[in-house]
Amino acid sequence: MTNNLGAQAASMVDDKIREFRSLQEELNEHRSNLGMLMAQRNENEMVKQELDICDQEASSGSDSVVYKQVGPVLIKNDLDEARETVDKRLEFITGEIKKTEALVTKNEEQSEQLAMKIQEMQSALQKAAVEAAKAAAQQAAA
């Protein structure tokens, strides 16, 4: 009967460890997505800076031409329209970064709680094993 309880407790610990590993994989995926989003944000911020330079050149009288790529073709694009597109894209990316950061924080908290629970369960399992061993030794001595 004791072995059965011990096996059940060990099985529960194994289940929690699998859950922890799954949570870690999910966390790594969110972190990877966060890295991609940050790279996209940096790219778009650089484009915005380039558009600011074009805007300064346009105010000084030189003609700046902005093109956008549509498939394999470059199409002339209005500077204001390009700026609006980049601003909207930055707004969207920033929103996605906030969502992803919230998911990362949530998963990190869940991971910490689960790790603590696993440690408690393993500690209880070890304590029970020591007590079982003592009881078996006492029975063998008697």
C-alpha positions, 0 to 999 in steps of 0.5 A: 500500500505504501509503495502504491502511495509513493508511486502515485506521489512520484507520478504526480511530481512527474506530471508537474515536471512535464507541466513545468517543461511545457510552460518553459517551452511556451515561455521561450516561444514568447521570448522569441516572438518578443525579440522578433517584435523588437527587431521589427520596431527598431526597423520601423523606427529607423524608417521613420528617421529616414522619412524625417530626413526626407521631410527636412530635405523637402522643406529645404526645396529638394525633391525626395522621392519615397518608394514602397515595394509591392511584390517585385515592383517599386511604386512611388509613394507620397511622403505623408502616406509613408509616414502614416503607414510607418506610424500605424505599423509602429503603433501595432507593433508596440501593442503586440510587444505589450501583449507579449511582455504580459504573457512572458511575465505571466508565464514566468510567475506561473513557472516560479510557482510551479517550480516551488510546488515541485520542490515542495512535492519532491521534499515531501516525497523524500521525507516520506521515503526516509520515514518509510525506510526507518519504519522498515528498519524498525520492523526488520529489527523487531 
